[in-house]
């Protein structure tokens, strides 16, 4: 299913949508696709009008609240319940690294009651042990633990779209899904020379064809971006010195405004490559293993 198709309901189909609420992250994962490992900090507060306006326009199957690390945003509870009120899709998740779950321990049960799944992306065995201990405490032991394969074999809930392996079920609902993400694509900026950061110089069509999130638009500050890399790049070129040609290309990118007269056509264009795709690597199939440790967890 491609972005931009108009359904019988009159809504515009966006199969997978990420709503980006925070640049800040308490981890520094090398090759973060959103460039959050470069300390591009900042949080957004919830705006119900913006959320309602987009929900009235879009039909979304797979919806995620994402960052940065969403749990660093003190307004997360308002974001979660507000967006869930307007987006009634079956697959609704908050994506987190799982290190700050206890910060919203009092709110998580309410999220689960409202059909919000928490996707925990784990990067090491120690990381998992810490997160699972917090989950156990938050749920007070009232859950069952299973695997995605077992859920699919049983014909039970299998609609969660992410690449998780384990699920923690509360009343037959996947309250948490666990994604063991120990490998990252070689994303972000290519390197630095003479204090000037450089993006890639790729063939845009090849980079686009190999991109794992080419069909996953982001909404940030009320506007729709083709991908999270463009969201992060906008902040990156404001904070760091980059090559003139890279900055010009990033600054030239214009996200989609919901008030556009040709909104469906612009969203359809998200299926295609853009000039800024040249900033990303050609070959996203080459994986680099990243092991997180305490030194990479910021205070």
N, C-alpha and C positions, 0 to 999 in steps of 0.2 A: 504494500500500500504506500502510495506516494503522498507527500505533503501537498495540500492545496486543492484536493478534489472536493467539490461541493456536493453534499449529501442531500437526500430528499428533505431533510429537516431544515435545509437552508444553511446549516453550519458548515464550516470549512474543516476538512479532515486533517488533523496533525496526529498521526499515530502515536508518536512519542514526543513528549514535551518536558523540558527541564525548566524549573523556575529557580533562578539563581538569587539567593538572598544575602550572600556574604562573601567578600573577597578574603576575609581572615580565615586562617587555618592554624591549628596548634601543632601540625606536623609539617615537615619539610620533605615531602616525597620527591625525589629526583624524577624529572620527566613528567611532572604534573601537566596534564593537557590544558588546564586553566591557568597555569603559571602561578599557582598559589604558593609554590615553594620560594617565591621571590618577595614574600612579605608585602604584597599589595593589599593593605588592610582596608577595612571599612565594612559597615553593615547597612542594610536597608530596613526601614520600618514598613509595616504592612499598610497597604492602601486598598480598602475594600472596593472602592469605585473602579480602580484599575483591574482588580481581580474579576469583578463582576462583568466588566466590559469585555475582557478577553474570553471569559467563559461563555458569554452570550454569542460570541463569534465562532468559537472553536469546538470541534468534537475531538476529544483526546481519549485514547485507549490506555496509554501508559504514562502516568504523570509522576514526576519526581520533584521534590524540594531538594535543592543541592547548593553547594558552595564551591570553593572554600569548605569550611566545616560549619554546617548549619547550626550545630549546637553551641557555637561561639556567639551566635546572635541571640541576645537577651529577649528579643521579640518573637522567638521561634514558636511559642505556643499560640500566639495570635496568628502567625503565618499558617501554621498547621491547620487550625480549626477554621480559619477564614477561607483559605484556598479549598479545603475539603468541602465547605458549605456550597461553593459554586461549581467545583469540578466533581461530578458524581461518577467518574469513571471507575471501573472495577479495580484496576491496579493503581493504587495511590501510595507512594512511598516517600519517606524521608531517608536520604542517603547520608550515612555518617561513618566516620572512622571508628566509632565506638568507644573513644577514650573519655567522653564527657557525658555519658548516658545518665549518671546520677544527678547531673545538674537539673534535669527535668523529670526526675523520678516521680514527682507528684502529678505531672501532666500526662505521662506516657499511658497510664491506664485509660484515660479519657480519649487519647488518640486511638487506641486499639478499639474502643467502643464505637468510634466513628469510622472504622474501616481503614485506618492508616497503618500501613506496614512500615517497620523500621528496617532498612537494609544496612547491615553492618559489614563494612569492607575491611577485612582483617589482613594484616601484612606479615605476621609471624606467629609462632605458637604462643609465645609469651603475651603477645597482643591479644590473642584469643582468650587465654586464661583470665586475663584481667577483665575483658568485656563480658565474658560469660558469667563471671562472679557477680558483676553489676546487674546483669539481666536477671539472674537467679534472685538477687535481693529485691529488685524492683517488682518482680512478679510474685514474690513471696512463695516461690516453689510451685505455684499453681499453673503448670504448663506441661506439655509433652514435647519431646524432642524427636524429630524425624528427619528424613532426607527428602530431597526433591524427587528422587527416583521412586521412593516409597509412596509419596503423595500421588505421583502420576500413575503408578501401578494400581493404586487403590481407587482411582477415579475421583479422589478428593480434590481439594483446592489445588489447582495447578496453573492458575492464570497469571501468577507473578512472572513478569517478563525477564527479569534480570538473570544473570548467570550464576545464581546461588547454588549451593550444594546442600546445606542444612536448613531446617526450618524449626522454629519454636512456636508451637501452636497453643493458642488460648481459645477455648470453646470452638474448636474446629476452624479457627482463623489464624493465618500466618502472621503473628504479632511481630516476629523478627525473622528475617532471612539472613543467612550468613554467606558472604561472598569472600572466598579465600583468594584475595588479590595480591599475590606475591610477585607478579610480573607487570612491568609497565612498558608501554610503547616508548620509543625514543622521541619524545615530544618536546614542546617548548622551544627555547632558543638554542641555536647550534653551539654557541660558545662566545667568548669574549676576547678581544684583542685590543691592547692599548686603551683599556677601560671603555671600549665601545662594544656593546653587545651586538651580535649578529644573528638574525633569523636565517632560515634555510633559503636556498635559491633553487627551488624545485620546479619540475614540470608540473603545472597546476592540475592538468588532467590526471596525471599519474598519482599525484599526491591525493587528489580527491577520490579517485577510485580505490585507493588503499586506506582511506580514512574510516575508522570504525564508528565515528559519530557524525558522518556526513548527512544523515537523515534525522538528526536530533537537534532541533532548534532550542535555543535558550531564550527565556524572557528575563530581562534585567532592566531595572529602573523603568518598567512599563513598556519597553520596546523589545521586539523579537530579533534575535541575532541568529545567524546561520549555525553557530556552534559556540561552545565554551571557550575555545581558543581565541576567538575574536573578542569575547568579553574580557578575557585576561589580558590580551595584547593591548587593548585600549588603555588599561591601567598601567601596563608595563612601560609603554613608551612615554608616559607622563612622569614616571619615577626614575627611569634609567636612560642613560645615553645610548642611543642606537644609531645605526647607519641612517643617513638622510633618506635613502630610498625606502628603507623599511618603515620609518616613521611616516613618510608620505603615504605609503600603501595602507598602513593601519588607519591613519587619520581619514583616508578617503572612504573607508567603509561606513555605510549608513545603515543602521538597523531599521526594521520595519515599524512604522507608526500605526497604531490600531485605527487611527482616523483616516488612513489612506483610502482613496476612492476605489482603488484596484487592489484591495487587500488580498483577495484570493489569488490573483495573478502573481503578486509579489511572493506569496507563500509558495506557490508552485515553482517559482524561480529558485527556491532554496534547494530543490532537487539537483541543481546544476552546480558546477564548479564556479568559483568566483576568483577574481584576480588575486585575492589574498591567500588562496590555497598554496601559492608558490612559497609562502612563508613557512610551510610545514614540510616535514620529511617526505620523500618519495615512498619509502618502504616502511610502512607501519607494522609489517609482519615480523620484523626483527625485534625480538623481545630481550629486555635486559632485566635480570632479577634484582630486586631491591629488597634488602633486609632492613627493617626499621629497628632502632634500638633507642634507649633512653636519651642518648645524645641528640637524637633527631626529634624528640618531643619537646617543644618549647614550653616555657612556663606560662 
